[in-house]
Amino acid sequence: MRHLLRMAAHSGRTNMHARNLAIVWAPNLLRSRDIEASGFNGTAAFMEVRVQSIVVEFILTHVEQLFGDAPLPGRDTAGTSW
């Protein structure tokens, strides 16, 4: 998420602000087995992806509040794997 936030910081040049990044990345970050298993198409699939993108956009706009400055789990303070 922090990487996507850094990408959003360059939205003036790339036009990839939090909303556009969320639209692109949400289906991969919040993969829905319901869509895959039932073969959703049309409106149902669109609505599912829309909900996913809203959630990812919320996370992107609240990265610091949600994750803070703590190191990611499984990493020491130098950033190497345990």
C-alpha positions as CSV (number, residue, x, y, z in Angstrom):
1,M,0.0,0.0,0.0
2,R,2.8,2.4,0.8
3,H,4.2,1.8,-2.7
4,L,0.9,2.6,-4.3
5,L,0.7,5.7,-2.1
6,R,4.2,6.8,-3.4
7,M,2.8,6.3,-6.9
8,A,-0.2,8.4,-6.1
9,A,2.2,11.2,-5.0
10,H,3.2,11.6,-8.7
11,S,-0.4,11.8,-9.9
12,G,0.3,15.3,-11.3
13,R,2.5,13.7,-14.0
14,T,0.9,10.3,-14.3
15,N,-2.8,10.9,-13.6
16,M,-2.7,7.8,-11.4
17,H,-4.2,9.3,-8.2
18,A,-5.6,7.0,-5.4
19,R,-8.9,6.4,-7.2
20,N,-7.3,5.3,-10.5
21,L,-4.8,3.1,-8.7
22,A,-7.6,1.6,-6.7
23,I,-9.6,0.8,-9.9
24,V,-6.5,-0.9,-11.4
25,W,-5.2,-2.8,-8.4
26,A,-8.4,-3.7,-6.5
27,P,-9.3,-6.8,-8.5
28,N,-5.8,-8.2,-7.7
29,L,-5.6,-7.0,-4.1
30,L,-9.1,-8.0,-3.1
31,R,-9.7,-11.0,-5.4
32,S,-13.2,-12.3,-5.3
33,R,-13.7,-16.1,-5.4
34,D,-17.4,-15.4,-5.9
35,I,-16.8,-13.7,-9.2
36,E,-14.4,-16.5,-10.3
37,A,-16.5,-19.4,-9.1
38,S,-19.9,-18.3,-10.4
39,G,-18.7,-16.6,-13.5
40,F,-20.3,-13.2,-12.7
41,N,-20.6,-11.0,-15.7
42,G,-22.1,-7.7,-16.6
43,T,-23.7,-5.6,-13.8
44,A,-22.9,-8.0,-10.9
45,A,-19.2,-8.2,-11.7
46,F,-19.1,-4.4,-12.2
47,M,-20.7,-3.8,-8.8
48,E,-18.3,-6.2,-7.1
49,V,-15.2,-4.5,-8.6
50,R,-16.7,-1.1,-7.7
51,V,-16.9,-2.2,-4.0
52,Q,-13.3,-3.5,-4.2
53,S,-12.0,-0.3,-5.6
54,I,-13.8,1.8,-3.0
55,V,-12.2,-0.3,-0.2
56,V,-8.7,0.0,-1.8
57,E,-9.1,3.7,-2.3
58,F,-10.1,4.1,1.4
59,I,-7.0,2.1,2.4
60,L,-4.8,4.2,0.2
61,T,-6.1,7.5,1.6
62,H,-5.6,6.2,5.2
63,V,-2.3,4.3,5.0
64,E,-0.7,6.1,7.9
65,Q,-3.7,5.7,10.2
66,L,-4.0,2.0,9.3
67,F,-0.4,1.0,9.1
68,G,1.6,3.7,10.8
69,D,5.4,3.6,10.6
70,A,5.8,0.2,12.1
71,P,7.9,-2.3,10.0
72,L,6.0,-4.9,8.1
73,P,5.5,-8.2,9.9
74,G,8.3,-10.7,9.2
75,R,10.9,-8.1,8.7
76,D,13.5,-6.7,11.1
77,T,14.2,-3.0,11.3
78,A,16.8,-3.2,8.5
79,G,14.2,-4.5,6.1
80,T,15.6,-8.0,5.7
81,S,13.5,-11.1,6.2
82,W,13.8,-12.9,9.5
